[in-house]
Amino acid sequence: MKNIIQNINKAFDHRIRLGIMSVLMVNESADFSTLKELLGVTDGNLASHTKALELENYIAIEKQFIGKKPNTSYRATAEGRKAFQDHIEALEKLLQKR
């Protein structure tokens, strides 16, 4: 049998990264507070996982000020959208194997 897990992307192995990408696939962008609340993670945990996805060029990070408050928002890049879609398709194929 061919290696059926070869197209599973290691960048999405962790549930937090999977969650980040899932949110960003259905929303144009999401800010730090929104992701933190939706995923139920700590600041440091979210920061480390978004950094890992940014290093893969799967998400883009934009930092700005809204009034006097800093705001960090995230969006999936075209490369990230493609990689995540490929990952989901590989999971679906894996589930169909019997």
N, CA and C atoms as an extended XYZ file, in Angstrom:
294
Properties=species:S:1:pos:R:3:atomname:S:1:resname:S:1:resid:I:1 pbc="F F F"
N         0.838       -1.180        0.000 N   MET     1
C         0.000        0.000        0.000 CA  MET     1
C         0.885        1.247        0.000 C   MET     1
N         0.521        2.200       -0.810 N   LYS     2
C         1.244        3.464       -0.898 CA  LYS     2
C         1.187        4.195        0.447 C   LYS     2
N         2.165        5.037        0.732 N   ASN     3
C         2.192        5.817        1.963 CA  ASN     3
C         1.009        6.783        1.979 C   ASN     3
N        -0.040        6.422        2.705 N   ILE     4
C        -1.284        7.205        2.658 CA  ILE     4
C        -1.233        8.471        3.510 C   ILE     4
N        -0.173        8.645        4.291 N   ILE     5
C        -0.088        9.867        5.090 CA  ILE     5
C         0.938       10.855        4.533 C   ILE     5
N         1.478       10.598        3.362 N   GLN     6
C         2.539       11.447        2.826 CA  GLN     6
C         2.091       12.884        2.559 C   GLN     6
N         0.816       13.119        2.294 N   ASN     7
C         0.347       14.474        2.003 CA  ASN     7
C        -0.199       15.194        3.230 C   ASN     7
N        -0.082       14.571        4.391 N   ILE     8
C        -0.499       15.247        5.616 CA  ILE     8
C         0.615       16.210        6.004 C   ILE     8
N         0.240       17.474        6.172 N   ASN     9
C         1.207       18.541        6.403 CA  ASN     9
C         1.571       18.629        7.882 C   ASN     9
N         2.831       18.450        8.194 N   LYS    10
C         3.321       18.481        9.572 CA  LYS    10
C         3.055       19.827       10.250 C   LYS    10
N         2.988       20.913        9.483 N   ALA    11
C         2.725       22.239       10.057 CA  ALA    11
C         1.361       22.312       10.729 C   ALA    11
N         0.452       21.432       10.337 N   PHE    12
C        -0.896       21.451       10.903 CA  PHE    12
C        -1.130       20.307       11.896 C   PHE    12
N        -0.064       19.664       12.341 N   ASP    13
C        -0.182       18.547       13.281 CA  ASP    13
C        -0.804       18.949       14.612 C   ASP    13
N        -0.476       20.114       15.083 N   HIS    14
C        -0.958       20.532       16.396 CA  HIS    14
C        -2.372       21.093       16.309 C   HIS    14
N        -3.190       20.766       17.293 N   ARG    15
C        -4.600       21.177       17.268 CA  ARG    15
C        -4.770       22.689       17.255 C   ARG    15
N        -3.847       23.433       17.873 N   ILE    16
C        -3.967       24.894       17.876 CA  ILE    16
C        -3.720       25.440       16.477 C   ILE    16
N        -2.721       24.924       15.782 N   ARG    17
C        -2.459       25.381       14.406 CA  ARG    17
C        -3.612       24.998       13.488 C   ARG    17
N        -4.150       23.821       13.703 N   LEU    18
C        -5.320       23.384       12.937 CA  LEU    18
C        -6.486       24.341       13.192 C   LEU    18
N        -6.662       24.734       14.445 N   GLY    19
C        -7.727       25.670       14.799 CA  GLY    19
C        -7.515       27.050       14.199 C   GLY    19
N        -6.286       27.548       14.263 N   ILE    20
C        -5.976       28.861       13.692 CA  ILE    20
C        -6.316       28.877       12.210 C   ILE    20
N        -5.837       27.860       11.501 N   MET    21
C        -6.083       27.820       10.052 CA  MET    21
C        -7.564       27.637        9.748 C   MET    21
N        -8.260       26.855       10.537 N   SER    22
C        -9.696       26.658       10.318 CA  SER    22
C       -10.440       27.982       10.439 C   SER    22
N       -10.111       28.760       11.449 N   VAL    23
C       -10.747       30.071       11.631 CA  VAL    23
C       -10.421       30.992       10.460 C   VAL    23
N        -9.157       30.997       10.049 N   LEU    24
C        -8.739       31.912        8.985 CA  LEU    24
C        -9.220       31.489        7.602 C   LEU    24
N        -9.560       30.228        7.438 N   MET    25
C       -10.082       29.769        6.147 CA  MET    25
C       -11.507       30.276        5.910 C   MET    25
N       -12.249       30.502        6.971 N   VAL    26
C       -13.642       30.929        6.822 CA  VAL    26
C       -13.848       32.413        7.158 C   VAL    26
N       -12.800       33.087        7.550 N   ASN    27
C       -12.848       34.522        7.837 CA  ASN    27
C       -11.705       35.205        7.093 C   ASN    27
N       -11.948       36.404        6.648 N   GLU    28
C       -10.888       37.144        5.947 CA  GLU    28
C        -9.686       37.345        6.865 C   GLU    28
N        -9.969       37.649        8.133 N   SER    29
C        -8.903       37.813        9.115 CA  SER    29
C        -9.501       37.631       10.502 C   SER    29
N        -8.621       37.529       11.481 N   ALA    30
C        -9.050       37.440       12.879 CA  ALA    30
C        -7.967       38.087       13.725 C   ALA    30
N        -8.383       38.779       14.782 N   ASP    31
C        -7.384       39.398       15.643 CA  ASP    31
C        -6.983       38.440       16.773 C   ASP    31
N        -5.946       38.831       17.485 N   PHE    32
C        -5.360       37.986       18.529 CA  PHE    32
C        -6.402       37.587       19.567 C   PHE    32
N        -7.167       38.568       20.050 N   SER    33
C        -8.157       38.294       21.099 CA  SER    33
C        -9.220       37.313       20.626 C   SER    33
N        -9.653       37.470       19.390 N   THR    34
C       -10.663       36.568       18.843 CA  THR    34
C       -10.143       35.137       18.772 C   THR    34
N        -8.939       34.971       18.229 N   LEU    35
C        -8.351       33.625       18.144 CA  LEU    35
C        -8.152       33.029       19.532 C   LEU    35
N        -7.667       33.836       20.448 N   LYS    36
C        -7.424       33.361       21.813 CA  LYS    36
C        -8.719       32.860       22.447 C   LYS    36
N        -9.781       33.626       22.281 N   GLU    37
C       -11.069       33.246       22.871 CA  GLU    37
C       -11.658       32.009       22.186 C   GLU    37
N       -11.640       31.999       20.850 N   LEU    38
C       -12.215       30.867       20.119 CA  LEU    38
C       -11.492       29.554       20.418 C   LEU    38
N       -10.177       29.628       20.538 N   LEU    39
C        -9.381       28.419       20.717 CA  LEU    39
C        -9.133       28.071       22.181 C   LEU    39
N        -9.399       29.004       23.083 N   GLY    40
C        -9.196       28.740       24.499 CA  GLY    40
C        -7.749       28.479       24.866 C   GLY    40
N        -6.852       29.337       24.376 N   VAL    41
C        -5.417       29.153       24.619 CA  VAL    41
C        -4.832       30.363       25.335 C   VAL    41
N        -3.627       30.205       25.834 N   THR    42
C        -2.926       31.309       26.488 CA  THR    42
C        -2.278       32.214       25.445 C   THR    42
N        -1.901       33.404       25.876 N   ASP    43
C        -1.224       34.350       24.989 CA  ASP    43
C         0.043       33.738       24.383 C   ASP    43
N         0.866       33.161       25.245 N   GLY    44
C         2.131       32.597       24.786 CA  GLY    44
C         1.949       31.434       23.832 C   GLY    44
N         0.971       30.589       24.118 N   ASN    45
C         0.695       29.445       23.264 CA  ASN    45
C         0.254       29.911       21.876 C   ASN    45
N        -0.676       30.868       21.848 N   LEU    46
C        -1.150       31.379       20.565 CA  LEU    46
C        -0.021       32.062       19.800 C   LEU    46
N         0.785       32.851       20.504 N   ALA    47
C         1.887       33.555       19.849 CA  ALA    47
C         2.884       32.581       19.222 C   ALA    47
N         3.206       31.509       19.922 N   SER    48
C         4.196       30.568       19.369 CA  SER    48
C         3.644       29.829       18.152 C   SER    48
N         2.367       29.486       18.174 N   HIS    49
C         1.797       28.763       17.034 CA  HIS    49
C         1.568       29.675       15.828 C   HIS    49
N         1.193       30.928       16.070 N   THR    50
C         1.047       31.849       14.929 CA  THR    50
C         2.415       32.142       14.317 C   THR    50
N         3.440       32.231       15.147 N   LYS    51
C         4.798       32.460       14.644 CA  LYS    51
C         5.247       31.289       13.763 C   LYS    51
N         4.948       30.069       14.199 N   ALA    52
C         5.325       28.890       13.407 CA  ALA    52
C         4.624       28.900       12.050 C   ALA    52
N         3.348       29.276       12.034 N   LEU    53
C         2.620       29.335       10.760 CA  LEU    53
C         3.123       30.484        9.886 C   LEU    53
N         3.522       31.579       10.521 N   GLU    54
C         4.079       32.700        9.760 CA  GLU    54
C         5.408       32.300        9.116 C   GLU    54
N         6.233       31.561        9.830 N   LEU    55
C         7.524       31.118        9.285 CA  LEU    55
C         7.350       30.218        8.060 C   LEU    55
N         6.247       29.478        8.022 N   GLU    56
C         5.935       28.637        6.860 CA  GLU    56
C         5.296       29.446        5.722 C   GLU    56
N         5.045       30.730        5.982 N   ASN    57
C         4.344       31.623        5.049 CA  ASN    57
C         2.894       31.181        4.813 C   ASN    57
N         2.291       30.601        5.843 N   TYR    58
C         0.902       30.166        5.753 CA  TYR    58
C        -0.058       31.231        6.264 C   TYR    58
N         0.444       32.121        7.130 N   ILE    59
C        -0.364       33.251        7.573 CA  ILE    59
C         0.465       34.524        7.506 C   ILE    59
N        -0.235       35.648        7.397 N   ALA    60
C         0.400       36.957        7.455 CA  ALA    60
C        -0.081       37.639        8.730 C   ALA    60
N         0.831       38.329        9.372 N   ILE    61
C         0.521       39.013       10.623 CA  ILE    61
C         0.628       40.512       10.395 C   ILE    61
N        -0.395       41.228       10.837 N   GLU    62
C        -0.395       42.685       10.715 CA  GLU    62
C        -0.565       43.294       12.096 C   GLU    62
N         0.375       44.165       12.464 N   LYS    63
C         0.308       44.846       13.759 CA  LYS    63
C         0.011       46.306       13.514 C   LYS    63
N        -0.945       46.832       14.279 N   GLN    64
C        -1.322       48.236       14.151 CA  GLN    64
C        -1.855       48.731       15.489 C   GLN    64
N        -2.128       50.004       15.553 N   PHE    65
C        -2.761       50.571       16.731 CA  PHE    65
C        -4.173       50.993       16.372 C   PHE    65
N        -5.103       50.672       17.248 N   ILE    66
C        -6.471       51.153       17.131 CA  ILE    66
C        -6.640       52.094       18.310 C   ILE    66
N        -6.666       53.384       17.994 N   GLY    67
C        -6.572       54.366       19.060 CA  GLY    67
C        -5.182       54.255       19.658 C   GLY    67
N        -5.117       54.022       20.939 N   LYS    68
C        -3.816       53.852       21.593 CA  LYS    68
C        -3.530       52.401       21.952 C   LYS    68
N        -4.427       51.498       21.520 N   LYS    69
C        -4.260       50.084       21.850 CA  LYS    69
C        -3.641       49.326       20.685 C   LYS    69
N        -2.638       48.493       20.968 N   PRO    70
C        -2.067       47.666       19.900 CA  PRO    70
C        -3.071       46.586       19.476 C   PRO    70
N        -3.050       46.274       18.186 N   ASN    71
C        -3.938       45.243       17.653 CA  ASN    71
C        -3.149       44.398       16.663 C   ASN    71
N        -3.197       43.098       16.853 N   THR    72
C        -2.530       42.170       15.946 CA  THR    72
C        -3.605       41.352       15.254 C   THR    72
N        -3.551       41.338       13.915 N   SER    73
C        -4.518       40.527       13.178 CA  SER    73
C        -3.782       39.569       12.259 C   SER    73
N        -4.481       38.517       11.901 N   TYR    74
C        -3.900       37.426       11.122 CA  TYR    74
C        -4.801       37.121        9.941 C   TYR    74
N        -4.184       36.721        8.836 N   ARG    75
C        -4.956       36.252        7.684 CA  ARG    75
C        -4.175       35.121        7.029 C   ARG    75
N        -4.915       34.212        6.409 N   ALA    76
C        -4.268       33.105        5.697 CA  ALA    76
C        -3.739       33.634        4.368 C   ALA    76
N        -2.525       33.258        4.021 N   THR    77
C        -1.963       33.622        2.727 CA  THR    77
C        -2.502       32.662        1.664 C   THR    77
N        -2.292       33.001        0.406 N   ALA    78
C        -2.705       32.098       -0.678 CA  ALA    78
C        -1.993       30.758       -0.533 C   ALA    78
N        -0.714       30.798       -0.195 N   GLU    79
C         0.065       29.564        0.007 CA  GLU    79
C        -0.493       28.757        1.183 C   GLU    79
N        -0.874       29.450        2.245 N   GLY    80
C        -1.442       28.793        3.413 CA  GLY    80
C        -2.792       28.159        3.119 C   GLY    80
N        -3.621       28.871        2.353 N   ARG    81
C        -4.932       28.328        1.975 CA  ARG    81
C        -4.771       27.049        1.160 C   ARG    81
N        -3.833       27.072        0.216 N   LYS    82
C        -3.596       25.890       -0.624 CA  LYS    82
C        -3.071       24.726        0.220 C   LYS    82
N        -2.095       25.015        1.070 N   ALA    83
C        -1.509       23.964        1.910 CA  ALA    83
C        -2.548       23.368        2.850 C   ALA    83
N        -3.404       24.209        3.415 N   PHE    84
C        -4.412       23.706        4.340 CA  PHE    84
C        -5.457       22.880        3.600 C   PHE    84
N        -5.857       23.340        2.427 N   GLN    85
C        -6.829       22.591        1.624 CA  GLN    85
C        -6.259       21.218        1.250 C   GLN    85
N        -4.988       21.193        0.845 N   ASP    86
C        -4.322       19.925        0.515 CA  ASP    86
C        -4.278       19.001        1.738 C   ASP    86
N        -4.019       19.582        2.902 N   HIS    87
C        -3.967       18.822        4.149 CA  HIS    87
C        -5.334       18.196        4.456 C   HIS    87
N        -6.378       18.976        4.333 N   ILE    88
C        -7.740       18.485        4.597 CA  ILE    88
C        -8.106       17.369        3.609 C   ILE    88
N        -7.747       17.561        2.342 N   GLU    89
C        -8.025       16.524        1.337 CA  GLU    89
C        -7.272       15.238        1.663 C   GLU    89
N        -6.034       15.356        2.143 N   ALA    90
C        -5.259       14.172        2.514 CA  ALA    90
C        -5.906       13.457        3.699 C   ALA    90
N        -6.406       14.220        4.669 N   LEU    91
C        -7.116       13.613        5.803 CA  LEU    91
C        -8.383       12.895        5.341 C   LEU    91
N        -9.105       13.525        4.425 N   GLU    92
C       -10.337       12.901        3.919 CA  GLU    92
C       -10.020       11.589        3.196 C   GLU    92
N        -8.941       11.570        2.414 N   LYS    93
C        -8.543       10.344        1.718 CA  LYS    93
C        -8.143        9.275        2.717 C   LYS    93
N        -7.469        9.676        3.768 N   LEU    94
C        -7.053        8.737        4.805 CA  LEU    94
C        -8.265        8.108        5.481 C   LEU    94
N        -9.278        8.920        5.736 N   LEU    95
C       -10.501        8.416        6.369 CA  LEU    95
C       -11.291        7.472        5.465 C   LEU    95
N       -11.138        7.632        4.155 N   GLN    96
C       -11.869        6.790        3.212 CA  GLN    96
C       -11.209        5.439        3.017 C   GLN    96
N        -9.932        5.308        3.403 N   LYS    97
C        -9.218        4.026        3.258 CA  LYS    97
C        -9.740        3.035        4.278 C   LYS    97
N        -9.949        1.824        3.834 N   ARG    98
C       -10.421        0.782        4.761 CA  ARG    98
C        -9.548       -0.432        4.671 C   ARG    98
